[in-house]
Amino acid sequence: MRAELPERRLQSVSLCDRQANVLWLSEGALGPDENGLIVAALAHLDEDSSLGSYEMAVEDGRLALFLPVRTPNGNLLGVAMILADSKFAGDDTLERLAAAPVRALMQRIAVLLKPADVHANGESAELSALEAAAPVAATGDPISPQEIDDILLFETSPPSTPQPAAPAPTPAPANADTGSGIISLEFEPDPQLRQDVSAPLDSNVPAPAVTDASVPAEAPLTEPVAPTTTSPVPAAAEAHLQLEVLPFATLRGPTRRFQILAPASPAPRNPAAQDALVLERLMDWLAEQRGAWNSQPTGFSVSVSLATLEDERFVPKIAAALNARGIAAATLGFEITEALCTERRALVERFIGQCEKAGAWVMIDEFSFDSQVLPLLRSKALRLVRIDPKLTSSALKDRLSQALVVATIQAARVLGIHCAARRVDSQAQLQWLTAIGCDFAQGAVLAPALALERLASSPNLTALTLPQKSTQKP
């Protein structure tokens, strides 16, 4: 939906169910005023089922535009709210919202929100309504019922089992999307070290046909690294790599976030290959365990090394791999330390720009309000800053550290991004962070790390929030 909207005046996009519960929010947070707008819009759209959209002006000069999510029979299932500048509705915005791609998208959302009892409706009436909403071919003829099925099941069906790769690459089909580049992720070892690796990083994913001439078919994920300083990831390590997940305790807001941790290796490795291996394992788990994380807004962050930042092809390959697995790019985030942001500013700016285009998000770690890093906060891909633990641990004793922590949280709130703290070791520290508006926290008084495979069977951690007493002021 965000791709169909002009970005210059757009603030946020959110999806709510029939009871005005926020199911997903692109950025920022919705307060009581926005919730009141949603309730009023739901009542108005439910009363008049012929409305295709509904506009409401907000007192602070913004515009709230609502798109109803309806069944083929017209029953209201929810609403998509677009918050933007008051001039957002000009130009061709309303024409875009009434076009076939947006109508088909709203119908796909309706399938995800539809209660089980609604599926008992007759198939013929459903298909006739879908044909009116689905995109039509260039000749003007409606698409077939099978193509409508493919649209509706695109995000709800499990990924199909990949077929073995053919001995030689085959050309892409004529109807393939040539704008997405590589359709699945392929990690190859450095050419100088190829003889030391006995198996590819992921032998289950076939080598894709390359449709982007700017990315060679045999190009490795990273530039060659001298064997005297690093070594590739051994095949045995690939098979036994066990990822851990560290939850972010939610101090306010519905979004869940988890940090992916990779165990330390006794032998030196190629950092870029290590990053690739961690991401491959994570994406495979996300594709297999959709029920464990897809029920509400969830994000997973992975730390990236300098070698990964230097590879300009890394983000496009990750985006293509996510697309091949049917995983939204907004599910994945990348952690970059503030030190890297200051030392390699140009690389970080390019990486963040690629993430913004791909739809992934970025977190700046060990944030200390450095003036050289502040301009990066303008990027729409920057969704989270994690405060330097040296500041949060001394904030209750040192007034300057306290001022920097408060300034960071207030600046993040104005910019519509989230703020997190780690190494929270006491209840007093946790209560103070909650009182001043910090969004997330990690530390000894909160949940410990656990194996990624256990996340699906740990409901207390997948919906981690603080006890009510922890939100009281000290």
Secondary structure, DSSP 8 states (H G I E B T S, - for coil): -GGGS-SSSEEEEEEEETT--EEEESSS---HHHHHHHHHHHHHHHH-TT-S-EEEE-TTSEEEEEEEEE-TT--EEEEEEEEEETTTTTTTHHHHHHSHHHHHHHHHHHHHH--GGGGGS-HHHHHHHHHHHS---TTS----HHHHHHHHTTTTS---------SS-----TTS-TTS--SS------GGGGGG--S-S-TTS-------TTS-TT--SS----TTT-----HHHHHH---EEEE-EESSSS-EEEEEE----SS---HHHHHHHHHHHHHHHHHH-HHHHTTS-EEEEEE--HHHHH-TTHHHHHHHHHHHHT--GGGEEEEEEHHHHHHTHHHHHHHHHHHHHHT-EEEEEEE---TTTGGGGGSTTEEEEEE-HHHHHHTTT-HHHHHHHHHHHHHHHHHT-EEEE----SHHHHHHHHHTT--EE-STTS---EEGGGGGG-HHHHT-B--GGGGS--
